[in-house]
Amino acid sequence: MIPDSVDCRLCGSAKTDNLGKIPDCGEFAGQSVMPSIKGGCLMECLACDSLFRSPLLSPVEYFKLYKRASDDLWEHYHEIRNDFKIIRDLLSDTMGGEILDVGCYSGVFLRDLPTKFEKFGIEPSEAASSVAHAHGITILGQTLAQIDPHRQFDIIMAIDVVEHVTDVSEFMGQVLQHVKENGLFIISTGNPDCLFWKKIFKSRFWYTSFSEHLTFPSRKYFDDYCKRAGLAEPLQIPFPYVKLSPVLRFVLFISQVMFFISPAIFRFSERVLRKMIGMADRLHHEFGLVAGGLFTDHQLIVIKKIGCER
């Protein structure tokens, strides 16, 4: 039983609201899990405008789940991702240097960068990190804690990572200590300021439905964090996750509405479809809703490390 209010996991404020129960999910990072992971509730912080899932599993449980992650889960749509294009455009004006991708997965983003960058990665999935290594990416470990504390990089990226983190402030501090002066910290994650998410679909929004998505910091949170750290105001670029055709947009919108009305009906329909296309081995699990690209529900945050208090 989740109380109506719990302290915000991002800013510590006691002013939070319960936006409803998140449906349970029988999948984690592309792998089926049984029993299904309890969804908990989606909480809104009225102080920093962020959203977060509560309660959570233990850090040890999450780490074990990530070690089993599929090695090709995020491979299939990288060519239509809007953040990849935005980041490449941003990096095209840089001189190059050493770049670290935290949660690099199989190196799907790094591998296409020009040779002016020396590429490094952090990745907990053993299968995915092996693929990244085969593409010439130097894997430094499974977590940031395994890096030499004095090691710094010109650019550090966290693409689809922050939403998986339980303590965002701690994560931000860990990353920034590894960014060189005048270097960049680039974050791509969900945007809880999206009105369709926060005000309409709430706990049954597609992005909330994945059991590995835990924390959703707002633009205000990032602004406040940079002020506290003595950093300049970060650049924020809102964007839809992927490019969609009009037909697919319509289909996914219907799926989102159906999931909002009844996750059980949505999953029954999905089971019927999976059976029709020969995926009978996955009929009995509760999956999240894939509907990226419908709304401007993602954000790119670019932090330049100038004048950071030490």
N, C-alpha and C positions, 0 to 999 in steps of 0.2 A: 504494500500500500504506500503510495507516494503522497506526502503532504502537499497542500496547495502551494506552499512556498518553501524553498530551500535556498541557502546562500548561493550566490552566483559563483560558479567555479572559475570564472575569468577575472572578475573584479572584486569579489568578496561581498558585494552588497546583499542585504537581506530582502531587498525589494524585488521579488520575482513572482511570476505568475505561471501556473500550470496550464499549458496549451493543449493537453490531452494525451492519451495513451498512444505510444508508437506501436504499431503492429509487430508481433514477434517475427523473427527472421531465422530461417534454417540454412543460411548461407553466410560465409565470412570470407572475404577476399577471394571469391571465385570457387570456394570449396564448400561442399555440403557439410553441415554439422547436425548432429542429433544428440540430445534433443535441441529444439530450436532455441535460439538465444532470446531471452525476454527483452521486449522493447523498452520497458520503462516508460517514462513520460518525457515530453518535450517541455523544457522550462524556458521562459523568457525573462531576461534581466531588464528591469525598468530603469536601471541606472546607466548601463553601458550599451543597451539595445541588442546584446548578443543573445543567442539561443544555445542550449546545451541539453544533452540527454542525461537523465538521472533515474535510477542509480546505474553504476557501471560494474563491469567485472573487475577483477584484480589485474594489476599490471602484468603479473606472471601469466595469467590466463590469456591476455591479449597477445603477449609475445609468443606464446606457444602457437596460437592461431595464425599469426603472421608468418611463422616459420614454415607453415604448411601451404602458404598462398600459392595459387596457380602462377605459372611462369608466362602465361600469354593472355591474362585476363584483360589488360588494357592495351593490347597490341592492335586490336582490330579497327579502331576508329581514330588513331592518332592523326591521320591525314585530314580529318575534318574538324579537329579541335581548334577552337578560336584562340585559346590561350597560347598554344604552341606558336601560332603565327605572330601574335602580339609580342611574345618574348623574343622570338627570332628578330623581329623588326627592331626592338629595343637594343639587342646585342649587336646588331649590324654596325652600329656607330661606335662600338667600343674597340679598344686596341687588342683585345684578346686577353690572354693570361690564364691563370688557373681557375677552373670552375668546378664547384662541388654541387652535386645534386643529391639532396637528402631525401631518401626514399626514391632512388633512381629507378627502381624496379629492374627491368631488363635493359635499361639504357635507351629506351625508345626515343627519348628527346635528345639526349646527349650525342647519340651516334650520328645524327644528321648535322651537327654543328661543324663549322669549318675548322681546319687544322690550326688556326691561330689560337684555339683554346686547348689547354691541357686538361683532360677530363677525368674527374674523380667522382666516386659514388659511395653512398651509404645505403645499405639495403638488408633488411632482416630476412627476406625470403631467400633460402639457399638456392632454390631452383632458378629464380629470377636473376640473382647476382651472378650465377654461373654464365647465363646468357650475356649479361652485360660485360663480364670479363672477356668473353669470346669476341666481343666487338671492340676491344681495345680500351675499355674503361677500367681504371684502377679502382678496385673496391677496397675501401679503407676499413670497413667493419660493418657490423650489423646495427650499431647505434652510434650517435654522436659521442657518447661517453668513451668510446674506444679510440678516439682521435687524440693525438698529442695535444695537450691544452694550449701549446704555443703555436700550433700549426694554423696558418691563416691563408685565405683565398681571396682572389680579386672579386669573385662573384659566387654567391651561394644561393641555390634555388630550393624551394620547398613546394613542389607541384603536387596537388592532391595529397597533402600531408597534414596540414594544420587541423583539418576536420577529424583526424584520427588521434589527435593528441589530447591527453587529459588535462595537462597544465600548460596552457599556451604561453603564459608569461615566463615560465621556466624554460620552455623550448626556445622562445625568442632570445632570451639572455644567453643560452648555450650557443645558439647560432651566431649571434652578433660578436661574441668573443673570438670567433674564427674568421670574421670579415676584416679585411685590411682597411686601414683608413682610406676614405674616398671610395671604398668598394661598395658593392650592391648586394642587398638581400631582397630576393624576389619571391613573393608568395602568390600562389594561385589556389583559391579555395572557394567554398560556397559563400554567397552573399545573403545573410539573413535580413538585410534591409529590403529585399524583394517583397513587395506587398502581397503577391500571390501566395508566397510561402507563409509569412508571418500573420497575415490577416484573413486569408481564405482557407487554404488547405491545412495549415498548421502542422499538427503531428502526423498527418497523413500525406504530407508533401513527399514527392518521389525521392528527394535527396536525403530526407530523414529516414527513409525506410531501410537503408543498409545498416546492418548491425555494427559495422566497423566505423560508421560516422557518428562521432561523439560530441564534438564541440564546434560551434559556429560563431566565430568572433565577428563583430560588426565593424563598420568603418569608424565609428566613434571609439571602439576599443583600441584599434590600431593608432588612431590619432592621440588618444590619451597615453598609450604606452610610449609613443615616441616623445611626447612632452616630458614624461617622467624620466626617460633615459637621456634627455638633453639632445635629442635628434630633431632634425627638421621634419616638418609635416610630410607624411608619406604621400606618394602619388597613388591614387586609386583609379582603376579602369574597370568599370562594370561590363560584363559581357555574357551572352548566352553560351552555354558549355560547348555545343557543337553546331555545325551547320546542318539544317534539315530541309528536305524537300517539302513542298506544301502538303503532299499526300501523307508523308510520314508525320508531319506536324499534326495533322488532323487525327491520325490514328493514335498518336501518343497523348494528345489532349483527351480523347475519349478514355484512354487507359487511366490517365490521372484522375479524371472525374469518377470513373468506376471504382478506383482504389479508394478515393475519398468517401464515396457512398458506402462501399462495403469491401474491405480487403478480402473477405471470404469469397464473394462473388468473383472478384477480379482473379483470385488464385485458382478458382475452379475453372474459369475460362482459360487461364494460362495452362493448366494441366491438360485440358482438352487439346489445346494447340500443340503442346509438347508431344502428346501422344500421336498426333497426326503427322508430326515431322520426325518421328523416330527417336525421341528423347525420353523413352519410358523409364529409364533408370533414375530420372529426376522428378518423377511425378508426385512424390509424397512429401516434398519439402516446401517450406514457406519462403518464397523469394521476395527480394525487394523489387520495387518498380523502377524500371529504366525509362526515364523521360527527359533526359538532358537535351537542352536546346530550345525548349518551349518558352522559357522565360529568361529575363536577364537576372539569373539567380547565382551568378558567379562573379568574383572580383579578383583583379590582379592588384597586389599591393607591392610597390617598389620603394624600398627604404635605402637611402644613401647614407653611409656611415661617415658623417661629418660632425665633428665636435661632440662625439659621444662621451658622456661622463664615465670615468673609469673608477 
